[in-house]
């Protein structure tokens, strides 16, 4: 077993909190943002507006090869090469756009039901994905969108706003209608059956997964305010954490660790420093802030209406008056990938004594990066991820583990 011990000595740390306005000078609603790795980010906007950053979010440029001019509602990055965009309601139906070469080329997939407004989607791998509709519909594809299967539904006719899966089997759908009902539904069998796990007073707009056990949900009403919920038992039961009076139609949510999190909505950005128990307004603007993303667990980007792009940067100052000793340990198991060698798929296992921002990347034996397997926050304790390599040739590969800046490599062997 490999064990890495890192020692830090400090007693006081100063923090510089910097807000940077990176907004584009366009009357374009920017609906969603996502990063594929620490350098590359994507933004989905109205009128086919796709922005890309290749310098860790310092600048954003419109790409000119995107094959669509209608509104784009969402973006998902599956790995460093595979990016999906969604366009919901157009005169000719809903569309999905996918690139498997980091945006060099794009494939257009028209949804087969022209009268269905797709509101959100989530792919768990390149073959299998889910889509939800404005009138309660749920769909699943097994073959890269060549065909779709309609799934059963418990709450018919109420809008679905969010679909998200934490593994191949377990997923959630959230939504509702103003002044009538909000809901969260859960499946444990890949969407075959669903059960209601939460009924709320207003629509649930978004979900965020700290890990498989802990999930946050945000809700809101234009007149009454916003609500934030948390589940600590895999989404089975939900606790109302905070009620925010005023015009807090909450939609965006992200966390840098178990304590520090962000939510956004109508003209407002809020954060928490106590795992969501209470929230404070940190920024008020005139625009709707629709989506939040981070590329490293420390810096955050916020996008929204009227070309809104803001970056929040939290930098640590000089360490002084050395007194206290902080210890962080990371164990990468001797059998970090099991089985190894493997055929097509395997499991990645590692242990974190402390919560850490985690990146796991796949390289070939020549040191060329092939894809990002995971890039985000991982909680303390045992962690496990799924490694899918059925599209790769037999041979030796390298996994690069990075935990809060600490890196190690691990050799794996694919045999078909």
C-alpha positions in Angstrom: 0.0 0.0 0.0 1.3 3.4 -0.9 0.8 6.2 1.7 1.6 9.8 1.2 2.0 12.1 4.2 2.1 15.8 3.6 2.8 18.2 6.5 1.8 21.9 6.5 2.8 24.3 9.3 0.8 27.5 9.8 -1.1 29.5 12.3 -2.8 32.2 10.3 -3.8 32.5 6.7 -5.0 35.6 4.9 -7.5 35.2 2.1 -7.8 37.5 -0.9 -11.3 37.2 -2.4 -11.4 38.6 -6.0 -14.4 39.1 -8.3 -13.6 39.5 -12.0 -16.2 40.7 -14.6 -15.6 38.6 -17.7 -19.1 39.3 -19.2 -19.5 39.4 -22.9 -20.9 42.5 -24.5 -23.9 40.7 -26.0 -27.6 40.5 -25.0 -27.2 36.7 -24.8 -28.7 34.5 -22.0 -26.0 32.1 -20.8 -27.7 29.1 -19.4 -25.0 26.7 -18.2 -21.3 26.3 -17.7 -19.1 23.2 -17.2 -15.3 22.4 -17.2 -13.8 19.3 -18.8 -10.5 19.8 -16.9 -8.6 22.6 -15.1 -7.9 24.5 -18.4 -10.9 23.9 -20.6 -14.5 25.2 -20.0 -17.7 25.4 -22.0 -20.7 27.8 -21.8 -24.1 27.2 -23.4 -26.2 30.3 -24.4 -29.1 31.5 -26.5 -29.0 31.7 -30.3 -26.5 28.8 -30.6 -23.9 30.8 -28.6 -21.1 28.5 -27.4 -18.2 29.9 -25.5 -15.0 28.0 -24.8 -12.0 28.8 -22.6 -8.6 27.1 -22.9 -6.8 29.2 -20.3 -8.5 28.1 -17.1 -11.4 30.5 -17.5 -9.4 33.7 -17.8 -11.0 34.4 -21.2 -13.9 33.1 -23.2 -14.3 33.0 -26.9 -17.3 32.1 -29.2 -16.6 29.0 -31.3 -17.6 29.4 -34.9 -18.1 25.8 -36.0 -21.2 25.1 -33.9 -24.0 23.8 -36.2 -27.0 25.6 -34.6 -28.4 29.0 -34.0 -31.3 28.3 -31.6 -31.2 28.5 -27.8 -28.9 26.1 -25.9 -30.1 25.2 -22.5 -27.5 23.0 -21.0 -24.0 21.5 -21.4 -22.5 18.3 -20.0 -18.8 17.3 -20.2 -18.4 13.5 -20.1 -14.7 13.6 -20.4 -12.0 15.8 -21.9 -13.1 14.9 -25.4 -16.8 14.3 -25.1 -19.1 17.3 -24.8 -22.9 17.5 -25.1 -25.2 20.5 -25.6 -29.0 20.6 -25.5 -31.5 22.8 -27.3 -35.0 22.4 -26.0 -38.0 23.9 -27.7 -37.6 24.9 -31.3 -40.0 25.0 -34.2 -38.6 21.6 -35.2 -38.4 20.0 -31.8 -35.5 19.4 -29.4 -31.9 18.7 -30.4 -28.7 17.2 -28.9 -25.2 18.1 -30.1 -22.2 15.9 -29.3 -18.5 16.3 -30.0 -16.1 13.4 -29.3 -13.0 15.3 -30.3 -13.0 18.2 -27.9 -15.2 20.5 -30.1 -13.4 20.1 -33.4 -16.5 18.5 -35.0 -20.1 18.2 -33.9 -22.9 15.7 -34.5 -26.5 16.8 -34.5 -29.2 14.5 -33.1 -32.9 15.5 -33.4 -35.1 14.1 -30.7 -37.6 11.7 -32.2 -40.7 13.3 -30.7 -41.1 16.7 -32.3 -43.8 17.9 -29.8 -41.7 17.2 -26.6 -39.7 20.0 -25.0 -36.6 18.4 -23.5 -35.7 20.4 -20.4 -32.6 18.5 -19.2 -30.4 15.5 -19.9 -27.6 13.4 -18.3 -25.3 10.9 -19.9 -23.7 8.3 -17.6 -21.4 7.0 -20.4 -21.1 7.5 -24.2 -23.9 5.0 -24.9 -26.4 5.5 -22.1 -28.2 8.8 -21.4 -31.4 10.2 -19.9 -33.6 13.1 -21.0 -36.6 14.7 -19.3 -39.4 16.8 -20.6 -41.6 19.8 -19.8 -44.7 17.7 -19.3 -43.3 15.0 -17.0 -41.8 12.8 -19.7 -38.7 10.7 -19.1 -36.6 8.9 -21.7 -33.5 6.7 -21.9 -31.1 5.8 -24.7 -28.8 2.8 -24.7 -27.2 3.4 -28.2 -25.8 6.9 -28.3 -29.2 8.6 -29.1 -30.0 6.3 -32.1 -33.2 5.4 -30.3 -35.0 6.4 -27.1 -37.2 4.5 -24.6 -39.9 6.3 -22.7 -39.8 5.5 -18.9 -42.6 5.3 -16.4 -43.5 8.4 -14.5 -45.1 9.1 -11.1 -46.0 12.7 -11.5 -47.5 13.2 -14.9 -47.8 16.6 -16.5 -45.6 18.4 -14.0 -42.4 19.9 -15.5 -39.2 18.1 -15.0 -36.3 20.5 -14.5 -33.3 18.3 -13.6 -32.1 14.7 -14.1 -28.9 13.4 -12.6 -27.4 10.0 -12.0 -24.7 9.1 -9.5 -23.9 5.7 -11.0 -25.3 3.3 -13.6 -28.3 2.4 -11.5 -29.1 5.3 -9.1 -30.6 8.6 -10.4 -32.9 11.4 -9.6 -35.4 13.6 -11.4 -36.6 16.9 -9.9 -39.1 19.5 -10.9 -42.6 20.9 -10.2 -44.9 23.9 -10.9 -45.0 27.2 -9.2 -47.5 27.5 -6.3 -48.6 23.9 -6.7 -45.9 21.3 -6.2 -42.2 20.4 -6.1 -40.8 16.9 -6.2 -37.8 14.7 -6.2 -38.0 11.2 -7.7 -35.4 8.4 -7.3 -34.6 5.2 -9.2 -32.3 2.4 -8.1 -32.7 0.3 -11.3 -31.6 2.6 -14.1 -34.9 4.3 -14.5 -37.2 1.2 -14.7 -39.1 2.2 -11.6 -39.3 5.4 -9.7 -40.5 6.5 -6.2 -41.2 10.0 -4.8 -38.6 10.8 -2.1 -39.6 14.4 -1.5 -42.7 16.6 -2.0 -42.1 20.3 -1.5 -44.1 23.5 -1.8 -42.3 24.9 -4.9 -40.4 23.4 -7.8 -37.0 21.9 -7.3 -34.7 23.5 -9.8 -31.4 21.8 -9.3 -29.5 19.0 -7.5 -25.9 18.8 -6.4 -24.1 15.7 -5.2 -21.4 16.0 -2.5 -21.1 12.2 -2.7 -23.5 9.3 -3.0 -24.8 9.9 0.5 -25.1 13.7 0.6 -27.2 15.7 -1.9 -28.4 19.3 -1.9 -31.5 20.6 -3.7 -32.5 24.2 -4.4 -36.0 25.6 -5.0 -37.7 28.9 -5.3 -40.7 31.1 -6.2 -40.5 34.5 -7.8 -42.7 36.0 -5.1 -42.1 33.9 -1.9 -38.3 33.3 -1.9 -35.9 30.3 -2.0 -35.5 27.0 -0.2 -32.4 24.8 0.2 -32.7 21.1 1.1 -30.2 18.4 2.0 -30.3 14.7 2.2 -27.7 12.7 4.1 -29.0 9.2 3.3 -28.7 8.8 -0.5 -31.8 10.9 -1.2 -34.3 8.9 0.8 -35.1 11.7 3.3 -34.7 15.5 2.9 -34.2 18.3 5.5 -35.1 21.9 4.9 -31.9 23.8 5.7 -32.8 27.5 5.1 -35.7 29.6 3.8 -34.6 32.8 2.0 -37.2 35.5 1.9 -37.3 37.8 -1.1 -36.7 37.3 -4.8 -34.4 34.3 -4.6 -35.5 32.0 -7.4 -32.6 29.6 -6.8 -31.1 27.6 -9.7 -27.3 27.3 -9.6 -25.4 25.3 -7.0 -21.9 24.1 -6.4 -19.5 23.3 -3.5 -15.8 23.5 -3.0 -15.8 21.2 0.1 -18.3 20.0 2.7 -18.5 23.4 4.3 -18.1 26.0 1.5 -20.9 26.1 -1.0 -22.6 28.5 -3.4 -26.1 29.0 -4.8 -27.4 31.5 -7.3 -30.6 32.8 -8.8 -32.5 36.0 -9.5 -29.9 38.8 -9.2 -28.2 37.1 -6.2 -25.2 34.9 -5.3 -25.1 33.4 -1.8 -22.6 31.1 0.0 -22.4 28.9 3.1 -19.5 28.1 5.3 -21.3 25.6 7.5 -22.4 22.8 5.2 -25.5 24.7 4.2 -27.1 25.3 7.6 -27.1 29.1 6.9 -26.5 31.2 3.8 -25.3 34.8 3.2 -25.7 37.1 0.3 -22.2 37.8 -1.2 -23.2 39.5 -4.4 -26.2 41.2 -5.8 -26.5 42.1 -9.5 -29.3 43.0 -11.9 -29.0 39.7 -13.9 -30.3 36.2 -13.3 -27.3 34.0 -12.3 -28.3 30.6 -13.8 -25.3 28.3 -13.4 -22.1 27.8 -11.3 -19.0 25.7 -12.0 -15.4 25.3 -10.8 -12.3 24.0 -12.5 -10.2 23.4 -9.3 -12.5 23.5 -6.2 -11.2 27.0 -5.3 -12.1 29.4 -8.2 -15.8 29.6 -9.3 -17.5 30.9 -12.4 -21.1 32.2 -12.5 -23.1 32.7 -15.8 -26.5 34.1 -16.5 -28.6 36.6 -18.4 -27.2 39.5 -20.6 -23.9 37.7 -21.2 -23.2 37.6 -17.4 -19.8 35.9 -16.6 -18.2 36.5 -13.2 -15.2 34.7 -11.7 -14.7 34.4 -8.0 -11.1 33.7 -7.0 -10.0 32.8 -3.4 -6.2 33.0 -3.1 -4.3 32.1 0.1 -1.8 34.7 1.3 1.5 34.4 3.0 1.8 31.8 5.8 3.2 33.3 9.0 3.9 32.5 12.7 4.5 28.8 12.3 2.8 27.0 15.3 0.3 24.5 14.3 0.8 21.2 12.5 -1.9 20.0 10.0 -1.5 16.5 8.6 -3.3 15.2 5.5 -2.8 11.6 4.3 -3.8 9.9 1.1 -3.8 6.2 0.5 -3.9 4.9 -3.1 -4.4 1.2 -2.6 -2.0 -1.3 -4.1 -5.0 -2.6 -6.0 -6.3 0.9 -6.9 -7.7 -0.5 -10.1 -9.5 -3.8 -9.8 -9.2 -6.0 -11.7 -5.9 -5.2 -13.3 -5.3 -6.3 -16.0 -9.0 -5.8 -17.1 -11.3 -6.1 -20.0 -13.2 -2.9 -21.0 -14.1 -1.8 -17.4 -12.8 -1.7 -13.9 -13.2 0.1 -10.5 -10.9 2.8 -9.2 -10.5 2.8 -5.4 -8.7 5.3 -3.1 -8.9 6.6 0.4 -8.8 10.2 1.6 -8.2 11.0 5.2 -9.5 14.5 4.5 -11.9 15.9 1.9 -10.0 17.0 -1.2 -10.4 18.3 -4.7 -9.7 15.3 -6.8 -8.6 14.8 -10.4 -8.0 11.5 -12.2 -6.8 11.6 -15.8 -6.0 8.8 -18.3 -2.8 8.9 -20.3 -1.3 6.6 -22.9 2.2 5.2 -22.3 3.7 8.1 -24.4 2.3 10.5 -21.8 -0.4 11.9 -24.1 -3.6 12.8 -22.2 -6.7 10.8 -23.4 -9.5 11.9 -21.1 -10.5 13.2 -17.7 -12.1 10.5 -15.6 -13.1 12.7 -12.7 -12.5 16.3 -11.8 -14.3 17.5 -8.7 -14.7 17.3 -4.9 -14.4 14.0 -3.1 -15.3 13.5 0.6 -13.0 11.9 3.2 -13.0 8.1 3.5 -13.2 5.4 0.9 -14.0 6.5 -2.6 -14.8 4.4 -5.7 -15.2 5.4 -9.4 -16.1 3.4 -12.5 -13.4 3.2 -15.3 -14.9 2.6 -18.8 -12.4 1.8 -21.6 -14.3 -0.3 -24.1 -13.4 2.2 -26.9 -9.7 1.9 -26.3 -7.2 -0.6 -27.7 -5.4 -3.2 -25.6 -2.2 -2.1 -24.0 -0.7 -0.2 -21.0 -2.1 3.1 -19.8 -1.4 5.5 -16.9 -3.7 7.0 -14.4 -2.7 10.4 -13.0 -4.1 11.0 -9.5 -4.1 14.6 -8.2 -5.4 15.3 -4.7 -5.3 19.0 -3.8 -2.2 19.4 -5.9 -0.5 16.2 -4.8 0.1 13.8 -7.7 0.8 10.2 -8.3 0.7 7.9 -11.3 -0.6 4.3 -11.5 -0.1 1.9 -14.4 -3.1 -0.1 -15.7 -3.3 -2.8 -18.4 -6.2 -3.2 -20.8 -6.5 -6.7 -22.4 -9.4 -7.5 -24.8 
